[in-house]
Amino acid sequence: MAPPNDPVNNTLRLESLEKVFELSHGTFTVRGVPLLSHVPENVTLSSFSSICEPRDAPPSILQRVIAVSHKGGFLGFSHVSPSDRLINSLGSFSGRNFLSIFRFKTWWSTQWVGNSGSDLQMETQWVLIEVPETKSYVVIIPIIEKSFRSALHPGSDGHVMICAESGSTQVRESSFGAIAYVHVAENPYNLMREAYSALRVHLNSFRLLEEKTVPRIVDKFGWCTWDAFYLTVNPVGVWHGLKDFAESGVAPRFVIIDDGWQSVSFDDDDPNEDAKNLVLGGEQMTTRLHRFEEGDKFRKYQKGRLLGPNAPSFNPETVKELIAKGIEAEHLGKQRDAAISSGGSDLAEIELRIVKVRKEIDDLFGGKGEESNESGGCYCNELECGGMKDFTRDLRTEFKGLDDVYVWHALCGGWGGVRPGATHVDSKITPCKLSPGLDGTMVDLAVVKVVEGSIGLVHPDQANDLYDSMHSYLAQAGVTGVKIDVIHCLEYICEKYGGRVELAKAYYDGLSNSIVKNFNGSGIIASMQQCNDFFFLGTKQIPLGRVGDDFWFQDPNGDPMGVYWLQGVHMIHCSYNSLWMGQIIQPDWDMFQSDHECAKFHAGSRAICGGPVYVSDNVASHDFDLIKKLVFPDGTVPKCIYFPLPTRDCLFRNPLFDQKTVLKIWNFNKYGGVIGAFNCQGAGWDPKGKKFRGFPECYKPISCTVHVTEIEWDQKKEAAHMDKAEEYVVYLNQAEVLHFMTPKSEPLKFTIQPSTFELYNFVPIEKLGGNIKFAPIGLTNMFNSGGTIQELDYIEKGVKVKVKGGGRFLAYSNESPKKFHLNGSDVAFEWVSDGRLTLNLAWIEENGGVSDLAIFF
């Protein structure tokens, strides 16, 4: 921290003299405009400088925060009696558009819009309010103070309620001076960056994305085993899955071995034996980790077993049958629960059917004992077993480009934590208690199961030991990173551990220390983490995290149209969550399946997501033609240089079921911008039903417009200069047509069918000597055409371009070139009078797939 007379602190005090916010006579105003009325007398407003002392932050961030500190402040409130959970109104508003993010499950958040405080949903993480009178926006962010975490809730008559809770009856407070942060700005994207930068300095308990190193998987193609196997994942299946990709010419550079690899057991099982024949997610959620090493399926892997000519075969149909039977068993389980609660007479029949299906599942596995080769078993004599270490070594021997092997685990070890007495750490079965705020969220099988089984919680004093024990073993076994799931379970079990904030601090510190020690400080993906506790307390080290719910290939509740509408819901989660999460972590849009009915819809969004692209295809079930529109032959991807965000005209709209809004998201490539337009209409959150459901009347074509000025060029330093172009060429990737646009042009009009998309590439047109105009578009056979342009250099009477990939290169040129060089040699090209200049490029391995083009006029 700077000394008292340092100019940094003086600047902070001087900037604070400008009064942007004011709270007087029950009205909260911003620059004189009433924002909240009927503010209770016990609510306080404090300036940023009066509360925040500049902390240990990089000078560039600190100076940035100080420069706008007058635009932010803190809200607090006080009660007469202390409590572990306090609720208070911050005032009311109505008739103002807002955008908010709320938790719809313990683990997942999404977008919601409205125009009154009463329209908010429970567990709102922040609310962005439009203030047209001053052409500005205000964000209210509930934060952490002392050992309390806060969220916004709806109140009656337009009131915005804030709920501050510790999660423990032993931790009580009566007053807060900075339990929510408010900030104002004229640009909504600047607003989010400024606000979370301010909170980074104030709380000093997390770091921004710009301070961290992202893992190398962010610009790579990968494969995740989850939807391919669920809990049946095994070495033979993983091997054959990777072999599929390698033989197709799109070998993954990373693989995520998801849930199903660990040593887990039920409390009634032999403590030294793994639970057998688990298939679907849900079955394992009451198991606990009984050993930090891999489960028998991987532990009994024999070195070189898959490298030789007699490698075991794999039948993907067996896995599909297992999954189908698992789904059948799950549905029967729901029927049994319903029959029990209603006293139905068919209970005995349902029980018999469950027994029958379980027997069929056991038979498919090869019996109650070990797995058959058909389902992926690969066993050896105990003395010959090399386990995970030999398996990862064999993977890298066979698949030369495989850089990273990640594995899954829950924050507490397993879904049900760690089994007491089974390992060297001190674990205790701890009952789960949900916060009342979660009553407004969606019924979730994962929550039901975790609560049913309780959690074997390792004492927070041993959090460092827990993670280092797991991760140090994995690191020496050739694993380079972890996907951490089930992150927000700590709030259920914090009663005796100082509350949710203090328990989270201990666990996140232990996790961060282990990631630094064992996985290069960045080998981690955070998942099931979309709550403010995590972002404010758990992200000092974590650089990459999911911004959407899981990819659902169908509606688990049985709506046949869910195959379609769930995919649009996923895109809404990712786009709007990135507004805040993207300040702190690199957004990860999750996997999808390339042979799904809406695979192309997903692929269009992943092409411009700015992060890793990975699929969860079943073995032998792929659309390689689609994948090759996303991925180069070397397993890298033509990645955008930022993360996509909704355009301004989408911020206060509902692109899911208002029957008029197309989701538009913008991003940058090195030499152009892109807007993705996606028709996500047809489903959405139902506040009364507390679930997502289909709105079939909305699943229809939607018309909209797009314009180059909707790209926020100033949000990335490297892109800002492209805002100054006089003219742009606009290439529609799906329609394969060219348009031209200036900042003053009329917008392009379009109509998009349900579950389809268009990618609009905007490339500045450069004027060369004379009247020559030129703009490189890139490879049109790739979804992100502009991402294939690696370097661009305008020279006298010409241009040099480096293009990565093979396929059809397209540029705009108003005149035909006199000469075209490819890798130093003259080459024939095609030019037509509408300005299309094309050339077919080959992937040349020894050049890393990069072609050097020199075009002369």
N, C-alpha and C positions, 0 to 999 in steps of 0.2 A: 504494500500500500504506500502511496506517496506521502511524504511528510506534510505536516499541517500547512506550511507556507509554499508548498509546491504549486506552480501555475495551474496544474491540472485541477486541484481542488478549488482554486480561486475561480477558474472558468466555470466550474459546476455551480458555484454560488451566483455568479453574475447571470448566467443563462436562466437561473430559476426566477429571476425578478419578473420576467414576462408572465403574466397570469393568463394561462390558457383555460384551465378548469377553475370552477368556483362552486362552492356549496354554500347556499345561503337561503334561509327561510324555507327549507324543505325542497329546494330545487337545485339540481345539479346541472350546471351549464358548461358548454364548451364554446369558447370564443363568443360568449353572450347568448348562445342559442340553447334553450332548455332541452336537455336530453332525458333526464329522469325527474319526475315530479313525485310528490308525496314521499319524499325521502325521510325516514324516521330520524328523530332527534339524536338517537344513539349512534348514528353513522358519522364517521369522520373522514375527512379528505386531507391528505398530506402530500406535499410536493416530493418529487423524486429525491431532490438533494437533501431534504430534511430527514429522510429515512435511510437512504443508501449511502454507504461509505465505499468509495472505489476500492475494489478488491484485486485479487491476483488474476488479472486478465491481460492478454496481449495488448500492447500500447495501441495498436490500430483499432481494436474493438473498444477499448476504453475511451479513446478520443471520439470515436463515432457515437458512443452512448452519451458522452458529455455534451456533444454538439446539439443533441436533440432532447436533452434531459428536461427542458422546460415543457415538452409536449407530453410528459408522462407524470403520473401520480399514483398514490395508493389509497385504497378505501379500507376502512376498518370499522369495527363496531364493538360495543360492550354490552354485557348483560350483568344483572345484579348477582346472580348465582353461577358458580362455575359448573361446567358439565363437560362430558366427553363428546357431546354432539350438540352444536348450537346452530340454530337457523334464524336468519334475520333478513328482512327486506332491504334491498339497496335503493328502492324507489320503483316507480312504474313508468312504462312508456307504451304508447300505442300509435298507430299510424306511421310507423317508421319501419322500413325494410330492414330485416336482419338476416345474416347468415350465421349459423352456429355449427359446432361439432359436439355430438353427444355420444355417450357410451350406450350402445344398444345391447351389448352383452358385457360381461365382466371384462373381457379381453379386447373387444373391438369397438371402434367408433365410426361414426358416419356423419354426413351433412344433414342439416335441417334448416328450413327457411320459414319466415313468418313476418308479422308486423306488430307484435305485441309481446310484452313480457310473459303473458299467459300462454303464448304459443311455444315457448321453450319446452324442451323435453328434460326429463330427469337426467342427472349426471352430465350436464352440459360442461364441456371443457373450456369453451370460450364463446363469446358472441361478438360479431362484427356488425355495427350499426351504421347505416348510411345517414349522412347529414347533408342533404342537398343544399341547405341554406348557405353553407360555406364550402360547398363542393369538396367535402372531406368525409372521413370515416373515423369511427371510434371503436376500439376493441376493449372489451372488459374480460380480463383473464383471472379466474380464481387460481390462487397459488398456494404456497406452503408458508406457514409461519409457526415458529416454535416446533412442536411435535404434531401440528395439525395440518391436514390437507383439506382443500375446499373444492366445491363444485357448485354450479348454478342450477337452480330448480325453478319450475314455473310457479307463479303465485296467482291469486285471484285478482281481478280488476287490473291486469297489466303489470302486476308487480314482478320484479326479478328477485328471487330469493337466493341467498347464499348459504350454503351448509358447510360448516367447518367441523371436522370430526377427527378424533385421534385414533379411533378403533379400539380403544381400551378404556374400561371404566375406571382404571387406576390413573389415567392421565386426563386431567381436567383443567380448563381455563375459563375465564369469564370475559376477557377482552382481547382484541386484536387491533394492531395499528396498521398492518399491511397484509391483509388476507386476500386482497384482490388488487390487480394492477390495471390502470386505464391509460390509454395512449391514443393520440390523434395524429392523423397525417392525411395529406391530399391524395396520396397514391396508396391503394390498398395493399399492394405487394411490398412497398417500402414500409408500410405500417407494421406488417407482420415481422419483417426483419428487424426493424427498430425495437419493437416491443420485446421480442425474445432475446435480442442482444442486451437490452436493459435488464431483463430478468437474469440473464447469464451473469451480469456484473453484480446484481443485487443479491441473488441467492448463492452464487459461487459454488453450486453443487452439481453443475453439469457444464458441458462444453458444446460449443456450436460446431456444426459440420465443418466449417472452414478451418477449425483448429485441429482436425483429426485426419488421419490417413485412412483412406477407404481400402478395403481388401481388393486384391487383384481380380477377384471374380466379377467385379462390376462391369467390365467390358467384355465378358466372356459368355459363351453358351454353355448351359449345364443341363443335367438331368437329375430330378429328384425322384426317389423311389416311392413316395407316399401313395399316390393314386394308382401306381402300377402294381403295388403289392399289398398296401396297408400293412398289417402286422405280420404278414407271411414273408416279409423280405428275408432273403437268404443269399449266400455268396454265389451260387450257381445262377440264380435269377439276375442278380446285379451284373454278373459277367456277361451273360447273354444279352442283356439290355444294352450294355456299352458296345458289344460286338455289332449289334444291329446298326447303331449310329456310325461306327467306324467304317463298316462295309458300305454305307450309303454315301460317304464323303462329307459328313458333318459330325465329326467326332467331338463329344463334349470335352470342355477343358476343366470342368469340375463336376463332381457327383455329390449329391447329398443323400446319405443313407439315413432315411427318416426313421420314425418310431418303429420298433420291432426288433432292434439289434441288441438290446440291453439284457442284463440278467435281472428279471423281475419275477415276483411270485405273489400269490395271494396269502393272506395271513394264516389260512388253514393249511397251506401247503408245507411240504418239507422245506425248511429254510435254506437248504443247500441245492434245491432243484428249481429249474425254471418252470414257469407256467407253460403248459403245452397247448398247442393247436389254437392259438388266438388268431382271429382273422380281421375283424373290423375295429376301427376306432370306437371306443366305448367299452369294449370288453376289458381293456387293459387299465381303465381309469381308476380301479380300486386296487391295482397291484402296487408293490413297492420294490425299490431297488434292494437286492440282497447281496450284490457284489458290484464293485465299480468296473470290473472288466466286462468284456462282451459276453453275451449269452451263448448257450451251447451251439446254436446254429453257426455262429462265427468262430467261437472258441475252438471247435473241432475241425476247423478248416486245415487241410494238409498242404504244406508248401508244394507248389508246382502242380497241384492236382488238376488245375484248369489249363495248364500250359501244354500238356502232352497230347498225343494223338487220341488217347482214350478218355479225354475229358468227359464228364457226365453231361448228358443231354438235358434239355429243359423243355417242358411242355407248357407254354403260356396258357393253353386252354384249361389246364388244371387249376391255375391261379384264378382265372375268370370264373370257373365253377365254384371255387372256394368263396370268392367274393359274393357271387350270387346266392350261395347257401347262407353266407353270413348275413346278407341283407334280409333273407327270408327269416332267419332266426331272430334278427332284430325286430322285424315286424311282428312276429309271434310273441316276442317279449312284451311289446306294447299292448297287444291284444290281451295277454295274460294280466298285465297290470290293470287294464280297463275292466276285465272280468272280475278281478278281485275287488276293485273299488265299487263296482255296481252289483256285486253278488250274482253275476251271470251264471247260468246253468252249464255253459260250455267250457268251464275252466278245466275239467278233467281231459276233455278232448284236446284243448290247446296244449296242455302239459305233455300229452302223448306225442303230439306233432313236434314239439320242441325236442323231446328225446330223440325222435326219429331224425330230425335235421342235424342234431349234434352228432349222431352216429354217422350220418353221411359225411359230415365234415371230418370226423376222425378217420374215416376210411380214405378220404381223399388225401389226407396227410400221411397215410400208410399205417394207420392204427393209433392207439393211445400213446405209443412210445415215440420213436424218432421219426423224422420226416423221410419220405421216400425221395428218390432222385427226381421223380416226376414233379414233386412240389418244391424241389430245390435243395433237398438234403445233400450234404457233401461231407461225409464223416470219415474219421480216421481212427487208428489206434491212439489212445490217450497220449502215449509217449511220443508219437509222431506229429502231434498237433502243433501248429504254429500260430493259429488264431488270426486275429485282426492284423497283426504286424505282417505276417506272411501273405495274407490276402491283399493288403494294400500294395505290398511289394510286387506281387504277381500282376496286379492291375496296372501298375506303372511299367512293368516289363512289357506287357502286351499292348497297352494303349499309351503310346509314347507322348502324346500331347496332354495327358491328364495331369494338370498342375495341382489340383486340389481335391482332397477327399474330406468332406464335412460329415459329421454325424449329429444326430438329434439327441437332445435330452431336455427334460423339464427343469425349471428353475430350482425345484427342490430335489432334483435327482431323477426320480420317476414321477409319474402322475400322482401317486400316493406317497411321495417322498421316499425316505430310506427306512428299511425295515429295522426296528429296534433290535439290537443285539447281533445283527448279521454282519456288521462292519465295525471298524475301530472307532467310528465317530459316535457321539452321543445323540441318539435319535429318540424322540418321544411322540407317540400317537396323540395328535392334537385335534380336537373337534373343530369343525368349521362353523363360523357364524357370519352370515352375510349382512352387510350394511343395509339399513332401510332404503337407502338411495337406489339400491339395485332392484327394489321391488318394481320399478318402472321399466326394467329391461326385459329382454326377450327370454322366454324359457329356453334353457340350453342344456343338452344332454351332458356336456362336460361338467357344468356346474353341479347338476343333480348327482352325477357319479362321484365327483370329488367330495361333495358334502356327505354323501352316503358312506364313503370309505374313510373319511378324515385324512389327515396328512401326517406322515412320519417326519416331523420337523427336526432337522439337525439344529442343535443349539446355535444361536447366532454368533456366539463366541468362537464357534468352529467353522464358520462359513468359509474362511480362507482355506482351511484344511479340506473341507468338502470338495471345493472346486479344484484345488490343486491335486487332490488324490485322483479325481476323475481325469482331469486334463493332462497331467504329466504322464499318466499311463497312455492316454490316447496319442499324445504327441510322439512318444517313443514308438508307438505302433504305426506311425505313418499318417495319422490324421492331422490335417492342417487347420481345421476350424470346426466350430460347433454352431448348430442352429438351436437356440434356446427358446423353448415353448412354455406355455402354462405360466407365464410370468406373473400375472396379477392374482395369484392365489394367496400371496402373503397377507393381503388385507383381511382374509378370512380367519387367520390364526394368530393375530397379533396381541390378543388380550393380555397375556402374561409377559410380553416382551417389549413393553414400553410403547405399544401402539404401532400403527402401520408405517409411520415415517421412520421411526427408529429401527424397526425390524428391517425395513427396506434398505436403509443405509448400510447396515451390517452385511446384508446379503449382496448388495450391489458393489460394495467395496471389495468383498471377497472375490466376486466374479471378475471385476475389473483387474484386480491384481493378478489373477490367474491368466486372463487373456494376454496381459503384458508378458508374463513369464513364459507361457506355453504356446501362444498362437500369434506371435509377432505383433501383438498389440492391436490387431485388427481382424483376426480370423473369427468373426462372429456375425450371425444374423439373429436379430431379435424378432420374436413373434409372439402373438397373443399378449401384447404389451401396450395397447393403445389407451393408456390412461395417464393423466398428468403426473401422478406419483413417479411413474417410471421415467418420464422425460425430464422431470426436475431433479431426480435423485440417481438415476441409473445410467446416465449417458455421458459420463466423463470420458469413457473409453470406447463405448459402442458406436461404430460409425455407420452401420447398415441395419435397416429394420423394415419390416413389413408395413405397408400403408393401407392394406385392404384386408378384409376377411379372407378365409380360405377360398380357393377356386372350388366351386361346387359344380360337378358335371350334371347333377339333376337336383330337383327339390326334394330334400329328405322328408318333407311332409306330404309328398305325393302329387303336387300339381304338375301335370305333364308339360305345361308351358314353362315350368321352372327351368327346363333345359335352356330356354332362350332368355327369359327375363332376369335370371340370376346373374347372367354375364354382364348386363348393363349395370346392375346394382354394384357389382364388383368394381367397375370402372369409376363409378361415382365415389365409392369409398376412397379409392386410390387418389383420384384427382384432387378432391377437397381436403383430405387429410394431409396432403403434401404441403398445403399452405402453412401449416404450423410444424408438422413433423420434419419437413424438408429444411427447416432452419437448424435442426439438431442432428438428423441422420440422413444418409443417402436413402431416398425412397426405393423400396423393393416392391414391385408390382405382383410378385408371386408367380407361380408356375401356371400352366394350363396344359391341356392335352391337344396335340396337333391333329387328331382325328375326330375331335368333338364337332358337333353340328355348328357351333359358333367359333370354331378354332380361328378362322380368318378374322373375325371380329376382334378376338383377343390379340391375335398377331399384330394387327394394325396398331393397337395401343402399346404393345410391348416394343414395337419398332421405334417409338419416340419416347419411351419411358425414361431414358437416360441412365438406366441401371442394368443389372444382369438380366439376361433372357434365358429362362429355363422351362423345360417341359416336364411332365410327369406321365409320359406315355406308357401304356402297357407294352410289355415285350412283344415285338412283332406287330404292333398296331401304331403306325405312324403315317403322317403325310409329309414325306420328305420334300416334295415340291414346295409345300408351304414353308417348311423350316428353312429351305434354302433362300427364301425371300427375306429372311431375318438374319441369317448366319453366313459368314464367310467359310470357305473350306478349311481354314486353319482354326476354326472354333471361336474366333473373335466376332464381334458384332459392330456394325456401323452405328456407334452410339452418339446420341445427342450430347451436348456439352453441359446441359443443365437438366432439371427435372420439370415435367410438364405441369402447368397450373391452369385452372379454368380462366377463360377470357372474362373481362369485366362484365360483359352483358349476360354472363351465366352466374355471376356471384350470388345474386339474390333471386334466382329462378330455381325451379324444380325440374331438372332434366329427366326425371323418372316418370312423373305422371301428371304434368300440367298440360299435356297434349299440344304443346307449342314450342318447347325448347329443345334444341339439339345441344348436346354436350360438346363444347369446343375447348380444346386445350392447346396451349402454345408452348413451343420449345425452340432451342437454337441448335443449329449445326455450326461448324467453323465458318462457313461461308454463305449462310442463309438461315432463314427462319422457317418454321413449319407450324401449321395449325392442323390438328386432327379433329375432324367432326364426326361424332358418333351418335347414332340414334339409339338411346338407351331407354326410351319410353316403354312403359308396359308393366311397371311394378314399383314398389316403394314401401316405405315404413307406414304402418297402420298404427297410430297412437292408441286407438281404443283396443285393438287386438294385441298390441305390444309385439308385433312381429312384422317381417317383410312378407308381402303377399303380391300376387299378380293383380294388375289393373288392366284386364284384357281390352277395355274400350280405348286404352291409350296406345296399344301396340299397332301402330299404323305409320304410314309415311309422314314425315315432318319437313316443312320448308323453312329455310333460314337464309342468312347471308354471312359472308365472310369478307374481311378486309385486312390489308397489310398492317394498318394502324392498330389492330387488335393484338399484335405481337408486342410484348413489353421489352423492347430492345435494351432499355437502360438497366434491366435487372441482372445483366451479366457484362462485366467490363469488356470481355472479348467480343461481345456482340454489339456494343453501343454504337460503333461507327456505322453499322449497317442501317441505322435509323435515318442517316443523312442522304440516302440514295434518292435520286430524282425519279427513278423508275425501277420497277421490278418485273421480272418474268415470273409468272405463276404457273406451276406445273401441278396438275391433278394426277396423282399417282394411280388411282384406280381407273379414272376415265381416260387417262393418257392423252390429255389435251393441254394446250398452252393458252394462257391469257397474259395480258399486260395490265399493269396497274401503277398508278402514282398515288401518293398520299392523299390526293384530292379526288381520286376517281370514285365513281359509284361502286358500292360493294358488289361482289359476285353473288348471284342468287342461286340456290340449289335446293333440291329435295332429296332426302335420304330415306331409304326403306328401313323398316325395323331391323335391328340387329346387324346393320351394315354401317359403312364408314367411308370417308374420303380423307386423304392426306394432301394438304395444300402446301406445296413448297414455294417459298418466296425467296428469290435470289436477286440481289442488287445487280442492275445492268451497268456495266462499266463502259465508258466511252473511250475508245482507243483513238489513235491518230485519224484525222479526217472525220468521216461520218460513221465509222464502224462501231457497232454496239455488240457487247458479248456478255454472256452469263452462263457459267457451267451448272448444269442441273444434277448430273451424276448418273449412276447406273439405274435405269428404269425398271430392271427386273428385281430390284431390292425395294422393300417397302419404304425404308428411309433413304431415298435416293441421295439426298444432300449429304448424308453421313459418309458416303463413299469418297467424297472429295477430301483428300488428305492435305494437299498443299495447293496454293494458287498464287501465281506471281505474274503480274502484268508487266510486260517489257515493251520496248519500242516496236510498234507494228506487229505485236503478237502477244501470246499468253502461254505460260507454262503451267501444266496441271498434273498433279500426281493423284491417281485414282486407284483405290483398292477394290479388288474384286474382279470377277469375270462376268461378262454380259454386255448389254447394250448401253454404251455411253451416249448421253444426250447433252447437248449444249444449245443455247440460243445464239445465233449470229445473224445479223441482218444482211451480211454479205458472205459470199462463199470464200473460204480461205484460199490462198495461193498455194500453200504447202502445209502438209500435216505430217509430223514426225511421231512415230511410236517407238519408244525405247531407242531413239537415235537413228531410226531408219524411216525413209519415206513410206507412206502407207496410203492406200486408197480410202476415201471417206465418202459419205453421202451428205449432200446438202440440198434442201428444198426451199422454195421461195418463201414459205411462211417462217423461215428462220431456223428450222430444225437441222442441226448438225449432228450426225450420228456416226458411230464407229463401234464395231464389235471387238471386245477385249477378251483375251484369254487369261485364265488364272495361271501364272507362272510361279511355280513353287519356289524356285531359287531366288526370286525377287520378292518373296513374301507376299505375292499376290498384288504388288503395286506396279502399275504401269505409268511410265513417264510420257506425257503428251506435250508436244510443242506445236503450237498452231500459229501460222504466220499469214499476214494479210498484205 
